[in-house]
Amino acid sequence: MLLLFTASWLYAQKEQSLCEVTVRGVRPERFMVGQKVQEIDSVQLARFRYSTLADFLQFQSSAAFKSYGAGQATSIAFRGTSANHTAVLWNGININFPSLGQTDFSTVPLAGFDEMSVQYGSAASCVGTDAVGGSIQLRSVPDFKQKGFQTLTAFRVESSENYTGQVGLRFHQNVGKNWKLSGKTLLYGSRFNNNFGTEPRRTSNGESYSFEPARTSQKGIVQDVYWQHQKGNLFSLNLWLTDNNLTIQPQQIPLREVTRTQAYRVLGSYQIGKTLIRTGFIRDITDYGKGENLTPSHTEIDRFILRTEHDFSWIQSCDKGTNLKVGAELVHYNARVDGYGEEIKQENRADFYALLRHQFSGKLSASLNLRQALVTRYNPPFSPSLGVEYTLLTRSFTKLILNGNTSLSYRVPTLNERYWVNLGNPDLRPERGFNKEIGLVWKQRLTENSQFQLSATAFHNLIDDWTYWNPDRNYRVENIQQVLTKGLEITGILKTKWNKILLEANLNYGLTNASQQKMYGPYTQDLIGKQLIYVPRHAFGGTLTASRGKASLTIQQQYNSERYSTFDHSGRPFAPYYLLNAVLNYQLQKRKFRTDLALQGNNLTNTVYPNLKKNAMPLRTVSLNVIIYFQSKQKSNES
C-alpha cells in the first residue's frame, strides 16, 4: 500500500529536532532557513523510477523547463533565471558541465539516486557557484536496515517506439563483528526513436509546427558502496558513468547533427565522527559533428576535487541549540577543448565556507551562512546569507510559520565564456545576485484522517553583470545585462482518507516577472521591462493521486502561459499550453517477488506546442512500465 500520509512532500524546512541531527554531519539544506526547499522521498522516486529528472520535475515544480524534445537536451530555470543559474549537486559535488555551466536533465535517471531536494532562490553561501536561481541536490544513501539483497528488473515500452530498461541490485552484509557493508548497483539504458510522424500540426493559436526527426541512445551505470564501523565511521565509494548519443535529422546528411556526451564521476569519502573528507574525479566529454563530419569537435574537461568539513553542535535540548559547519573545497581543472585552441587550459578554484544555524526555541530559528570563493585570475564576491523562521501560531490542529531570507549569490563564468577563441572573454566578471524572499506556511489538520498545507513565497532577485553573447560585437560574450526577477509562488497539499481510499493533491502555481533593467547598446531601449525569452509569466502544475490497497491512479497536469522567443517581443509568442498525464499503478506480491505494473498516458489532450525551438514537442503516447523486485530477506526492524 502506498503510504500517502508519510511526508512524501515537505515544503520549507523538514521538521526535525536537533537531537536527530547531531550524530553525524548536517546536510546543507538544514542551513537554508527561510528558503523554500522541496524534499522528495524514496516513495515518490520509486513510483516514477523509470522516468528522467526532466519528465518527473516538470509536474512537481513551478520552475520552467527548456527542452528540445523527448531524449534531447533539457534544462531547468528557477524564478526567471537561466539554466546557468541552477546548481546541480550529486552527493554534494556540482556536476554542471564546466564548458556550458548546466546539466542536461534528460540524461539523469530517477533510479540513479535515493533522495532529492529542490531548493528555490539563491543558495551560493551553502552550495557555491551557479546557485543564483536555485539548486537540485541528488543524494545516494546506504540502507543498513536491509537484510540480504534485493534485485530489480525494469522496462518501459512506449507507443512512440521509445524504450527504457534497468537492472539493479541492493545488498547488505555484516563483515566480521565490527563492520557492515551496504551498496547498490544499477545498469540502465534508453532508446528514443520519437516516432511522432512528419506532418505539420497546428497549435491553439493557429501556428503550424513539424516534428524534427531525432534519435537518442542513453546508457549508464551507478555503483554505491558503503562500509560502516560499529562506532559510526563510514567509508563510501560512489561511481556514476554515463554515455549519451543524440542524432538530429539522422536521414538527412546535410542537416544531420550528432552530439555524444560522456561523464565519468567517482567520489570517495570518509566520515569519522562529524568530520568528512571527500575526494573526487569527474571527466566530462562532448563530441559534436555536423553532416558528414568524421572528425567532430572535441571537449574533454577533468576535475580533481578535495573537500573537508567538520560539524560542531552545542545542544541544550531537542528544540534549542546551535549547529555549525565549516569546510573547504579545492578543485583543479584541466580543459582540452578544440574551441579553446591547442593549449590546455588549467584553472584552480577554492571555496571556504561557514554555515551557522541557531534554534532559539521551538518557535524561532535563524541561520547565518558565509562563503568566499577563489578562482584563478578571478575575484568572486563574498556571499553571505541570513535566514529566519518563526512560528506565529501553534494550536492543537493549526500551525502558522513565517520565514524570510536574504542572500548574495554569484556565478563564475563558464569555460566557454572565457576561453573560446575570438568569442570568449577572459576579462569577464562573475555574475552577482541579490535575493530577498519572504514566505508564510499554514499547516492544518482538518480531521483525524485529513491534513492540509498551504504556503506562499514572494521573491525579488536582482542579478548584475549577467553575461550575454552580444550580436553587436560579433557574438563576443560580455557582462552587459542587469536582470530583475520577482514573483509569487503558491503551493497547496491536501492528504485525506475517504472510506478505504487515500487521496493526495499537490498543486503549485508560479507568477514570474523577469526583465532587463538597463540599456547596453543603442538599440536596447525596447528591451527594458519586457519578459525574458522562454520564461512563462504564469505556470501551474500538480499531481492528484488516489490509492486503494495495491492500486493507485495518479493524474499529472501542467500549464504554461505564452512565452516569447525574441527579446523585443517582435515575433509572435509561443501559445499557452496545457498537458495532462495519467498513470495507473498496480502491485503484485508473491512470496519474495513483487511486481509493479503501470499503464501511463502522456499528453492525453494531444496538445501541439513548441518549447524551445520552432518544432513540435511529443504528442499523445501510451507506455507500459514494469518493475520486478526480488527480496531475499525482509527488512530488519532495528534502527
C-alpha positions in Angstrom: 0.0 0.0 0.0 1.2 3.5 -0.8 1.5 5.4 2.4 0.3 8.9 1.4 0.3 10.1 5.0 4.1 9.8 5.2 5.9 13.0 4.5 6.4 12.5 0.8 6.5 16.2 0.0 7.6 18.8 2.5 7.8 22.5 1.7 10.2 24.8 3.5 12.5 23.0 6.1 11.8 19.5 7.3 10.6 19.4 10.8 13.4 17.7 12.5 14.6 18.1 16.1 18.1 19.0 17.0 18.6 15.6 18.7 18.1 13.9 15.4 20.9 15.8 13.5 23.8 15.7 15.9 25.0 12.2 15.4 26.8 12.9 12.1 27.2 15.8 9.7 24.2 18.1 9.0 23.0 18.4 5.4 23.4 21.9 3.8 19.6 22.1 3.4 19.2 22.5 7.1 21.1 25.7 7.0 18.8 27.2 4.3 16.5 28.7 6.9 13.8 30.9 5.5 14.1 29.5 2.0 11.7 27.2 0.1 13.1 23.7 0.0 11.1 20.8 -1.5 12.1 17.4 -0.1 11.2 14.3 -2.2 11.5 11.0 -0.5 12.2 7.5 -1.8 8.5 6.6 -2.2 8.0 9.3 -4.9 11.3 8.4 -6.6 10.4 4.7 -6.7 6.9 5.3 -8.2 8.5 7.0 -11.2 11.9 5.4 -11.2 11.7 4.7 -15.0 11.5 8.4 -15.7 14.2 11.0 -16.2 14.6 14.0 -13.9 13.2 16.2 -16.7 10.0 14.2 -17.0 9.5 14.0 -13.3 10.2 17.5 -12.1 8.2 19.4 -14.7 4.9 18.3 -13.0 6.2 18.8 -9.4 7.6 22.3 -9.6 6.8 25.8 -10.8 10.3 26.1 -12.4 10.5 26.5 -16.2 11.9 23.7 -18.3 13.5 24.3 -21.7 13.5 21.2 -23.9 14.3 20.4 -27.5 12.2 17.2 -27.3 12.0 13.7 -25.9 15.5 12.4 -25.2 17.0 15.7 -26.2 18.7 18.5 -24.2 16.5 19.7 -21.3 17.5 22.4 -18.7 15.7 24.0 -15.8 15.4 27.7 -14.9 14.2 28.8 -11.5 12.3 32.0 -10.9 13.0 33.6 -14.3 16.8 32.9 -14.3 18.6 30.9 -16.9 19.8 27.3 -17.0 23.3 28.6 -15.9 21.8 29.8 -12.7 20.9 26.3 -11.4 23.4 24.3 -9.4 23.0 20.5 -9.7 24.8 18.6 -7.0 25.4 14.9 -6.8 26.4 13.8 -3.2 27.4 17.4 -2.6 29.5 17.9 -5.7 28.5 20.3 -8.5 28.1 18.2 -11.7 27.2 21.0 -14.2 29.3 20.7 -17.3 32.1 23.3 -16.8 32.0 24.3 -20.5 28.3 25.1 -20.5 27.6 25.7 -16.8 24.4 23.5 -16.9 23.2 19.9 -16.7 21.0 18.1 -19.3 18.1 16.8 -17.2 17.0 14.3 -19.9 20.2 12.3 -19.1 19.6 11.9 -15.4 17.5 8.8 -14.4 15.5 9.0 -11.2 16.7 5.5 -10.4 20.3 6.7 -10.1 19.9 8.2 -6.6 18.0 7.7 -3.4 17.0 11.2 -2.2 16.4 14.6 -3.8 15.9 18.2 -2.6 14.7 21.0 -4.8 15.7 24.5 -3.5 14.4 27.7 -4.8 16.2 31.1 -4.8 19.9 31.9 -4.2 21.9 29.4 -2.2 25.5 30.3 -3.1 26.5 30.6 0.5 25.5 27.0 1.1 26.4 25.2 -2.2 28.7 27.6 -4.2 28.7 28.9 -7.7 25.7 28.6 -10.1 23.0 28.6 -7.3 21.7 32.1 -8.3 18.1 30.9 -9.1 18.0 27.6 -7.3 19.7 24.2 -6.8 19.0 20.5 -7.1 20.6 18.1 -4.7 20.8 14.4 -5.6 22.0 12.0 -2.9 22.9 8.3 -2.5 22.4 6.9 0.9 23.2 3.5 2.5 20.5 1.2 3.8 21.9 -0.8 6.7 18.4 -1.9 7.8 18.2 -4.2 4.7 19.0 -7.8 5.3 20.3 -9.9 2.4 19.9 -8.5 -1.1 17.2 -7.1 -3.4 17.3 -7.3 -7.2 15.2 -5.4 -9.7 14.5 -5.7 -13.4 12.5 -2.8 -15.1 11.5 -1.9 -18.6 9.3 0.6 -20.3 7.8 0.4 -23.7 6.2 3.4 -25.3 3.9 3.8 -28.3 6.3 6.3 -29.9 8.9 3.5 -30.1 10.8 4.8 -27.1 12.2 2.1 -24.7 13.9 2.1 -21.3 15.5 -0.8 -19.3 17.1 -1.1 -15.9 18.8 -3.9 -13.9 19.8 -3.4 -10.3 21.0 -4.9 -7.1 20.9 -3.7 -3.5 22.8 -5.6 -0.8 23.7 -5.6 2.8 26.2 -7.8 4.6 27.8 -7.9 8.0 31.6 -8.2 7.7 33.0 -9.6 10.8 31.9 -8.3 14.2 32.6 -4.6 13.6 31.7 -3.7 10.1 28.6 -3.6 7.9 28.7 -3.5 4.1 25.9 -1.9 2.0 25.5 -0.8 -1.6 23.7 -0.5 -4.8 24.5 -1.4 -8.4 22.3 -0.1 -11.3 22.7 -0.5 -15.1 20.3 1.5 -17.2 19.7 2.3 -20.9 17.2 4.1 -23.1 16.4 4.3 -26.8 14.3 7.2 -28.1 13.1 6.8 -31.7 10.5 9.5 -31.3 8.1 8.2 -33.9 5.5 11.0 -34.0 5.2 11.4 -37.8 6.4 14.1 -40.0 3.2 16.0 -41.0 2.9 19.6 -39.6 0.5 20.1 -36.7 -1.3 23.3 -35.5 -1.3 24.9 -32.1 -4.3 26.5 -30.4 -3.4 29.9 -32.0 -3.1 28.5 -35.5 0.7 28.3 -35.7 2.0 25.3 -37.6 4.9 23.2 -36.3 6.6 20.0 -37.5 8.4 17.3 -35.6 12.2 17.4 -36.0 13.4 13.8 -36.5 15.8 12.8 -33.7 17.2 9.6 -32.3 18.7 9.2 -28.9 20.5 6.4 -27.1 21.5 6.6 -23.4 23.2 4.2 -21.1 25.0 4.3 -17.7 26.0 2.6 -14.6 25.7 3.7 -10.9 27.7 1.9 -8.2 27.5 2.9 -4.5 29.4 1.0 -1.8 29.4 1.8 2.0 31.5 0.3 4.8 30.4 1.3 8.3 32.1 0.6 11.6 30.1 -0.1 14.7 31.5 3.2 16.1 29.8 5.0 13.2 32.8 5.7 11.0 31.8 5.4 7.4 33.7 4.8 4.1 31.9 5.3 0.9 32.6 5.0 -2.8 30.2 6.5 -5.4 30.6 5.8 -9.2 28.4 7.2 -12.0 29.3 6.6 -15.6 27.1 7.9 -18.5 27.2 7.7 -22.3 24.5 9.6 -24.4 24.3 9.9 -28.1 21.9 12.3 -29.9 21.4 12.4 -33.6 19.2 15.1 -35.2 17.9 14.6 -38.7 19.5 11.1 -38.9 18.3 10.6 -42.5 19.2 14.0 -43.9 23.0 14.1 -44.1 23.3 17.8 -44.9 21.2 18.7 -41.9 22.4 16.0 -39.6 23.9 16.9 -36.1 25.5 14.3 -33.9 26.2 15.0 -30.2 27.8 12.5 -27.9 28.3 13.3 -24.2 30.1 11.1 -21.7 30.7 11.6 -18.0 32.9 9.7 -15.6 32.2 10.6 -11.9 34.0 9.0 -9.0 33.8 10.1 -5.3 35.5 8.6 -2.3 34.5 9.7 1.2 35.5 9.0 4.8 33.2 10.2 7.6 34.9 9.9 11.1 32.5 11.3 13.7 31.5 14.7 12.5 34.4 15.2 10.1 34.1 14.5 6.4 37.0 14.0 3.9 35.9 13.6 0.3 38.0 13.2 -2.9 36.6 13.1 -6.4 37.4 12.9 -10.1 35.0 14.0 -12.9 35.7 13.8 -16.6 33.1 15.4 -19.0 33.4 14.7 -22.7 31.4 16.2 -25.6 31.9 15.4 -29.3 29.8 17.4 -31.8 29.7 17.0 -35.5 27.5 18.1 -38.4 26.7 16.5 -41.8 29.4 14.0 -42.9 31.9 15.4 -40.4 34.1 12.4 -39.4 36.3 14.5 -37.0 33.8 16.1 -34.6 34.9 18.9 -32.3 36.1 17.5 -29.0 35.7 18.8 -25.5 37.3 17.0 -22.6 37.4 18.5 -19.1 38.8 16.9 -16.0 38.2 18.0 -12.4 40.2 16.8 -9.4 38.3 17.5 -6.1 39.2 17.6 -2.5 36.8 18.6 0.2 36.9 18.6 4.0 34.4 19.8 6.5 33.5 19.5 10.2 30.3 19.9 12.1 30.1 21.4 15.6 27.0 21.1 17.8 26.0 22.8 21.0 22.7 21.3 22.0 20.8 22.4 25.1 17.6 20.4 24.3 15.9 18.9 21.3 14.4 22.3 20.4 17.2 24.7 21.4 20.8 24.7 20.3 23.4 25.5 17.6 24.8 23.8 14.6 28.0 25.0 12.8 29.5 23.5 9.7 32.9 24.8 8.5 34.6 23.5 5.4 36.8 24.0 2.4 36.9 22.6 -1.2 39.7 22.6 -3.7 39.1 21.9 -7.4 41.7 21.7 -10.2 40.5 21.9 -13.9 42.2 20.6 -17.0 40.4 21.5 -20.2 41.2 20.1 -23.6 38.7 21.8 -26.0 39.1 22.3 -29.7 37.4 25.7 -29.5 40.0 27.0 -27.0 43.0 26.4 -29.2 45.8 23.9 -28.9 46.8 24.9 -25.3 45.3 23.0 -22.4 43.5 25.4 -20.1 44.2 24.9 -16.4 42.4 26.5 -13.5 42.3 26.2 -9.7 39.2 27.0 -7.6 38.8 27.1 -3.8 35.8 27.6 -1.6 35.8 28.4 2.2 32.5 28.4 4.0 30.9 28.5 7.4 27.2 27.6 7.9 25.6 28.5 11.2 22.1 27.6 12.4 20.7 28.5 15.8 17.4 27.4 17.2 16.4 29.8 20.0 13.4 27.9 21.0 10.7 25.7 19.5 9.3 28.8 17.7 12.4 30.7 16.4 15.4 29.6 14.4 17.9 31.5 12.3 20.9 30.9 10.0 23.9 32.9 9.0 26.0 31.4 6.2 29.3 32.8 4.8 31.3 31.7 1.7 34.3 33.1 -0.1 35.4 31.6 -3.4 38.8 32.0 -5.0 39.3 31.4 -8.8 42.4 31.7 -10.9 42.5 35.2 -12.3 39.1 36.0 -10.9 37.7 37.5 -7.8 34.3 36.1 -6.9 32.3 38.2 -4.4 31.8 37.4 -0.8 28.5 35.5 -0.5 26.6 35.7 2.9 23.0 34.8 3.6 20.7 35.4 6.5 17.5 33.5 7.2 14.8 33.5 9.8 11.9 31.2 10.6 9.3 32.0 13.3 6.2 30.0 14.3 3.5 32.6 14.6 0.8 30.3 15.9 0.6 26.8 17.3 -2.7 25.2 18.2 -3.8 21.6 18.5 -4.6 21.4 14.8 -3.1 24.6 13.4 0.4 25.8 12.8 1.4 29.1 11.1 5.0 29.7 10.2 6.6 33.0 8.9 10.0 32.7 7.1 12.4 35.0 5.3 15.8 35.0 3.7 18.2 37.5 2.1 21.4 36.5 0.3 24.1 37.4 -2.1 25.0 35.0 -4.8 27.4 34.6 -7.7 28.1 32.6 -10.8 31.7 32.0 -12.1 31.6 32.4 -15.9 31.8 29.1 -17.8 35.0 28.0 -19.5 33.4 28.5 -22.9 32.5 32.1 -22.0 36.1 32.8 -21.1 38.3 30.7 -23.3 36.5 30.2 -26.7 38.8 31.6 -29.4 37.8 35.1 -30.6 34.4 35.0 -28.8 35.3 34.2 -25.3 36.3 37.0 -22.9 38.9 36.3 -20.2 38.1 39.6 -18.6 34.5 38.7 -17.7 33.4 39.3 -14.1 31.4 36.8 -12.1 27.7 37.5 -12.1 26.3 38.8 -8.8 22.8 38.3 -7.4 20.9 39.9 -4.5 17.9 37.8 -3.5 15.2 38.5 -1.0 12.2 36.3 -0.2 9.5 36.0 2.4 7.0 33.2 2.9 4.1 32.0 5.0 3.2 28.4 5.7 -0.1 27.3 7.1 -0.5 23.7 8.3 -3.9 22.4 9.3 -5.2 19.1 10.5 -8.8 19.0 9.2 -9.9 15.7 10.7 -8.3 12.6 12.2 -7.7 11.4 8.6 -7.2 14.7 6.8 -4.4 17.3 6.7 -3.8 20.4 4.6 -0.8 22.7 4.0 -0.7 26.0 2.1 2.5 28.0 1.5 3.1 31.3 -0.3 6.5 32.8 -1.1 7.3 36.2 -2.6 10.7 36.7 -4.1 12.8 39.5 -5.6 16.2 38.8 -7.2 18.4 41.4 -8.9 21.2 39.9 -11.0 24.0 42.2 -12.2 26.8 41.6 -14.7 24.6 38.9 -16.5 26.7 37.6 -19.3 25.5 37.9 -22.9 26.8 36.7 -26.3 26.5 40.2 -27.9 25.5 40.1 -31.6 26.6 43.7 -31.9 30.2 42.5 -31.1 30.1 39.5 -33.4 28.7 37.5 -30.5 31.6 38.1 -28.2 30.5 37.5 -24.6 30.2 40.5 -22.3 28.9 41.5 -18.8 26.3 43.9 -20.0 22.9 42.9 -18.7 21.1 43.6 -15.4 18.1 41.4 -14.8 15.3 41.6 -12.2 13.2 38.6 -11.4 10.3 38.9 -9.0 7.1 37.0 -8.4 5.0 34.8 -6.2 4.9 31.0 -5.6 1.9 29.2 -4.0 1.8 25.6 -3.1 -1.0 23.5 -1.7 -1.0 20.0 -0.3 -4.1 18.0 0.8 -4.0 14.5 2.2 -7.1 12.7 3.3 -8.7 9.2 3.7 -12.2 8.5 2.5 -13.5 5.1 3.3 -10.6 2.9 2.1 -9.3 5.3 -0.4 -6.2 7.5 0.3 -6.2 10.8 -1.6 -3.4 13.3 -2.1 -3.2 16.5 -4.0 0.0 18.5 -4.6 -0.6 21.8 -6.5 1.8 24.6 -7.3 1.5 28.0 -9.0 4.2 30.4 -10.0 3.9 34.1 -11.1 7.2 35.3 -12.5 8.2 38.6 -13.9 11.8 38.6 -15.4 13.1 41.6 -17.4 16.2 43.6 -18.3 16.7 46.7 -16.2 19.3 48.8 -18.1 20.4 49.6 -21.6 23.6 48.2 -23.0 23.5 49.4 -26.6 21.8 51.9 -28.9 19.0 49.6 -29.9 18.2 48.1 -26.5 15.6 50.6 -25.2 12.8 48.4 -26.5 14.0 45.5 -24.3 13.7 47.3 -20.9 11.0 45.9 -18.8 10.0 43.1 -21.2 9.7 39.5 -20.1 12.8 37.4 -20.9 12.6 34.9 -23.6 11.2 31.4 -22.9 10.0 32.5 -19.4 6.2 32.0 -18.8 4.6 34.6 -16.7 2.2 32.1 -15.3 2.9 28.4 -14.5 0.7 25.8 -12.9 1.4 22.2 -12.1 0.4 19.4 -9.8 -0.4 15.8 -9.2 -3.6 14.1 -7.9 -3.3 10.6 -6.5 -5.9 8.1 -5.3 -4.8 4.8 -3.8 -6.7 1.8 -2.5 -4.9 -1.3 -1.4 -2.3 -2.2 -4.1 -3.8 0.0 -6.8 -3.3 3.7 -7.4 -4.2 6.3 -10.0 -2.1 9.5 -10.5 -3.1 12.5 -12.6 -0.3 14.9 -13.6 -1.0 18.3 -15.1 1.0 21.3 -16.2 0.1 24.7 -17.7 2.4 27.4 -19.1 1.3 30.8 -20.3 2.7 32.3 -23.5 6.4 32.6 -24.0 8.4 34.9 -26.2 11.3 33.8 -28.4 12.7 37.3 -29.1 14.0 39.8 -26.6 12.0 42.7 -28.1 8.8 40.6 -28.4 8.7 41.4 -32.1 7.8 37.9 -33.0 4.6 36.0 -32.3 4.8 34.4 -28.8 4.5 30.7 -28.3 0.9 29.9 -27.4 0.0 28.8 -23.9 -0.4 25.1 -23.4 -1.8 22.5 -21.0 -0.5 19.0 -20.6 -2.4 16.1 -18.9 -0.9 12.7 -18.0 -2.3 9.8 -16.1 -0.6 6.8 -14.5 -2.5 3.6 -13.3 -0.4 1.5 -10.9 -0.9 -2.0 -9.5 1.3 -4.0 -7.3 1.5 -7.8 -7.2 3.2 -9.7 -4.4 4.0 -13.4 -4.4 6.4 -14.7 -1.8 9.7 -12.9 -2.3 8.7 -11.4 -5.7 7.0 -8.1 -6.1 5.8 -6.7 -9.5 4.9 -3.1 -10.0 2.8 -2.5 -13.2 2.0 0.9 -14.6 0.0 2.0 -17.6 0.9 5.6 -18.4 -0.7 8.1 -20.8 1.3 11.2 -21.7 -0.2 14.4 -23.2 -3.7 12.9 -23.2 -5.2 16.0 -24.8 -2.8 15.6 -27.7 -1.7 19.2 -27.3 0.6 20.6 -30.1 3.1 23.1 -28.6 6.7 24.2 -29.1 9.1 24.7 -26.2 12.5 26.0 -27.2 12.9 25.6 -31.0 10.2 26.1 -33.6 9.4 22.4 -33.7 6.5 20.4 -32.1 7.0 18.6 -28.8 5.8 15.0 -28.3 2.1 14.2 -28.8 0.0 11.7 -27.0 1.7 8.4 -26.1 0.9 5.3 -24.1 3.5 3.3 -22.2 3.7 0.1 -20.2 6.1 0.2 -17.2 7.1 -3.0 -15.4 9.4 -3.3 -12.3 10.1 -6.8 -10.8 11.7 -7.0 -7.4 13.2 -10.0 -5.6 13.8 -9.6 -1.9 16.0 -12.3 -0.3 15.0 -11.3 3.2 12.7 -8.8 4.8 14.0 -5.5 6.3 15.1 -5.5 9.9 13.1 -3.6 12.5 16.3 -2.5 14.1 17.1 1.2 13.9 
